[in-house]
Amino acid sequence: MDANYSGTPKDGVIEGEFTQRGMTFPLNLVKAEKKEQKKARPQDPLPPFNYHIEEVTFVNEKEGNTLAGTLTIPEGEGPFPAMVLVSGSGQQNRDEELMNHRPFWVIADYCARHGIAVLRYDDRGIGGSTGEVENATSMDFSYDAEAAFDYLRNRKEINATKVGILGHSEGGVINFMVAARRPEVAFLVSLAGPSVNGIEVLKEQQKAILRASGMTEEAVQFNSNTNAQMFDIIEASSSREEADSLLRNLLKGWGYNEELTEQTVGQMASPWMYYFLKYDPTEAIVKTNCRALLLNGSKDLQVIASQNLLAYEKIIADYGKTNMTLRELPGLNHLFQHCETGSPNEYFEIEETISTEVLEMIVGFVKSLEK
């Protein structure tokens, strides 16, 4: 959903760009033998499973849509601490499956083997989940996550006072939205969650990815200046309709044809993107009083560690938020894989799905809350 690839054949390679939710990454395609397309994923969970696995559904009462997911419950006597997993941008299944990696399945398996129950679910409109997507924003998705949180708290195997939310990328914004509304949230884990608005995230993201792709600094700055003009329109606009009109005038002045104009405006002024670009998570972060573990990889090119950890540090200093623990993890990318450059081009080639260090930190953090 909302994904697009365009490319041009050149010397046996298709040079192009992959766009999802308005975020564009250089992505070159090379023809390979079919047998090479499936990479080894040694962290994929394999039976026997020493925990219970249950397929479940629950309802977002606010909007009436049904979410389908998988609940993993440790063996032994409960009630157990538990957490909901919330995925990043774009419609993703309950495993947050991306480029043959299933990080949420790996997290759920690891946690269940260490005494923590996990609920992961298909995003609305994909897999077994229903719900309106075209006009949905991060705030709408936060009510899906809240429904998952309430479902967990009402399970007899779960300790209702020890239920938290882990969010990855956009999910690391959504979990704060829920916690700000619901003081019953016992803890948060944020994996590469932004702490600034989407405009600031994308400005740094686009420059970092273009540099990693080998683009000259002059070209990077030209692209940055071009995008800045569109971001300025979004930031100054009072409505999505106003932004739509102003963007069209800007692109017309640049000489864009109708097709490219529709594609660009459709991305930049879509309900999800417009909300994401303008939304500042600071208020929700300040209102959240539960313990929170905030992790960022030093080689993340999508949610830049230095930018977002600095903003978290400012919030902590300005508002005395002693409930937050920040960690920048060296050598890890946006998926928390060990990597060379951090470029999204590497995600598929890396066998590791998620660093064992991160899995240990998540479990250690949740266990520390029980003491």
N, C-alpha and C positions, 0 to 999 in steps of 0.2 A: 504493500500500500504506500502511495506517495513516493515510490522509488522510480528512478529513471536512469538509463545509461545511454550515452551517445558517444560515438567514436568514429575514427577515420582509419582505414587500413593503410599501413605504411611498412614496407619491408618485412612482411610476414607478421607484423604486430598491429593490433587495433589499439591506437592511442586515443584515450577518451576520458570521460569523467562520469562518476557515479554520484547521483544526487538522491538524497532521502531527507524528507522534512526540511527542504531548503538548504541543507548542508551538503556542499559539493567537495568530493575528493578526487584527485587524479587516480585513474585506474586503467592500467594497460593490460590487454588480454593477449595471451600467447597460446597458439594451438598446441595441445599436448595429447598424448595417448590417453584414452578413456581411463585406463587402469591407474593413471597417476592422479586422477581427480579426487580420489578419496584418501585423505591423509590419516595417518594413525592418530588416534586420540586416546592415549594410554590412561587418562584419568576418567574416561567414561565408566560409570559404575557397572559392575558385573555381579550376578548372583554368585553365591547365596547372599541374600539380604537379611541381616540380623535385626530387622525392624519391620514394622507393619506399613504397608502401602495401600492407600485407599483413594479411589477416584471420587471426588465430591463436587457438588454444585452449591452455590449460594446466590442470594439476590441482593443487588444494590437497590434498596427500598426507595431511595430518592428518585431514581430514574426508571426503575422497574426492569432493568436488564439482568440477565442471569450470567454468572461467571462460572466456568468449569475449571477444575484444577486437580492437583494431586497433593494429598496430605501424607507426610511420612511421620510416623510416630515411633519413638524408641521402644524397644522391648523392656519389660520390667514394670515396676510399680510407679505410677505417676502420682500426682499430676506433674507434667513436664513443662519447663519453660518452652516458649515457642516463638516463631517469627514468620511474618509474611514477607515474601520476596516480590519486589516491584521492579519491573524492567525499565530499560531506557527508551528513547524515542523510537517511534514507528511501531506498527503492530507486530508483536512477537509472541511466540507460543510460551507455554509454561516453563520450558527449559531455557528461555531466552536464547534460542538457537540462532547462531550466526556463524557462517562459514564452517559448518560442520562441527562447531564447538557447542557444547550444552552446559554453560557455566552454572545455571541455576540447578540443574540436575546434580552436578558435582557438589555444589554447596549443600543441597538438601541431603545427599547421601552422607557427606562428611559430618554434618550436624547430627543427623539421626544416629549415626554410629557413636556419637559422643553425648547422647542424652538430651538433644534439643529437637523438638518437633518443628516441622517446616511445612508451610502451605505456599505452593507456587501455582499460579493460574494463567490461563490463556488470556491475553489482552482482549478487550471487547472487540467483536467482529472477526475473530480468528479462532480456529480450532473449535472447541465446544462452547465458546462464549458469545453472547449476543450483546447488542447495544449499538447505538448510533455513533458513528465514527467521524463522518465528514465534517461535522461542525463542532466536534469535541475538542476540548482544550485540556491542559494539564490539570486544571481544577476539576473538570469532569472525571478524569481518570483517578483523581484522589478519592472520589467517593466510591469507586470500585475497590480501591485499596482499603478504605475504611470498612466496607462490607466484608472483606476478607478478614480484617482485624476482628470485627464483631463475631464472625463465624467461629474463629479460633477460640475466642474467649468463652464461647458457649459450649465447647466440647468438654465432656467430663474428664477426658484424659489430660487436659491442658490446665496449667495453673494460670487462672485468669489475671492474676496480678503480675505475671512475668511474660507478657506477650508484647513483642516489639516488631519493628518493621525495618527490613534491609532494603535499600534502594540503590540501584545502579544508574549512574548518569542522570537522566531526567527523573528516574525513580528516587534519586537522592534529593530532589526538590519536592516531589510528591510526598515522601515520608514526613518531611517537616510540615507540610500543609495539614496532614492528618493529625500529627502530634500537637500542632498549635490549636486545633479544635478539640482534641480529645486528650485531656490530662491523664486518662487511663493508660495511654501508651507507655510501656515500661522502659523501653530503650529504643535507640535508633542506631543503625549502621549505615553510613553513607560511603558507597564505593564510587569515587569520581563524581560526586554530586556538586553542581555549580552553586556558588555562594554569591554570584553577581547576576545581573540580568542577562538575557539571551544575546542582546546586542554585543555586550562586552565579551561574552563567551565566544561568539562567532568571529569577532574581529581578530582575536588572538589565535583561534583555531585555524582559520583560513590561512593566516600568515605562516603558522608553524607547519602545516601540511604542505603548502606550496614550497617552502624552503626544503623540506625533507624530500620532496619529489625532484629536486634539482633545479628548480626555477631560479633565474637570476634575481638578485636583490632589486634591481630596477623593475623587473616584471612583477615581483611580489608587491612592491610599493604602488605600482600602477593599479594592480588588482585591488589592493587595500583602499586606495583613494576612490576607486569606482564604487566599491561596495559601501564605503562610508557615506556616499551621497544618498544611497538607498536607505541605509540605517538612519540617517538624519531625518529623512521623511517619516519613517516609522516612529521614531522617538518623538517628533514634534506633532504628529497627527493626534487628533482627538477621537477618531473612530477608524474602523477598518475600511469603511467606505471612502473616507477622506484619503487614507493612505493609498487605496487602490487607484483613485483618480490621479493623485499627484505622481505616483510611480509611473503610470501610463504616460503622462506628459513628459516626465524625465526620459523615459526610454524612447519615446518618439523623437525627442531632441537628439538622442544618441544615434538615431537611424535604425533602431531595432525593427525587424519585420514583424508582422502580426503574430506569427506563430511563436517567435521567441519572446515577444512581449507578453502573450497570454501565459506562456510557461513560467516566465520570471515573476510576473505579478501573481499568478496562481500559487506560487511557492511563498513569496514574501508576504503576501496579504491574506494567506489562508487563515482560517480561524485558529488553528493550532499554532502556526508560526507567529502570527501577529501577537497572540497572547504570550508565547514563549519569549519573544524578543523584548517585550515591554515589562514582563513580570520580574519584580525584584523580590528575592526570597528573604531579604533581611528581616522583615516583620515576623514572618513565620518562625525563623530561626530564633529570634529574640523571645518569642512567646513559648518556645519549647523548653521545658524544664527538666525533662528526663535525661538520663545519661546518654551521651551520643559519642560514637566512635567514627571519626571522619578520616578516610584514607584516600590518598591520591598517589598515583605513580609518577615518578620523576620524568618519565619519557612519554607521558600521556600527551598526545597532540590534539586531542579533541576537547578535553577539559583541562586546561593548563594548570599544573600544580601550583606554581609560584603565584599565579593570578588569584586562584580561588582560596588557597590556604592563607594568603595575605589578607583577603577580605574576611575570612573567618577570624583571624587573629585580631583584626580591628573590631569586629563585633564583640569578641570576648573581652577586649580591653575597654570598649565603650560602655558595655552593659554588664560587665562582671559575670560573664557566663562560665562559671566554674564547672559546669556539667559536661563540657566538651573536651574530648581528647583528639588532637590532630597528629597525623603521621604522614610524612612524605616518604614513600618507599622507593629506594633507588633501583633503577633499571627496569621498572615495570611500565607497561603501556596502559591504554584505556581499558583493556580487558583484564589487566593485572597479570599479563604474561611477561616473562623475562624476554627481552627483545634487543635488537640492535639499534634501530632508529626511532621506533614508536609509530612509524607510518602505518595506516590502515592496510597498506599493501602487504604487510607482514603477517597479519592476523591468521590467514589461512595456512601459511607455510609453517607456523610455529606449532609443534605438537602439544605443548603445554596448554591446557585450557585456562587454568587460573593458578597462581602461585600457591604452593603449600603453606608458605609463610602467612599469606592472607587468610587462608582457611583456619590456620591455628590461631591467628589473632581474633577472628570472629568468634570462635568457640571460647577462647580464653576470656574475651570481653563479656560474653553472656554468662559464663560460669562465675565470673567475678561478682556479678550482681546478686548471686544467690547467697553470698557470704554475709 
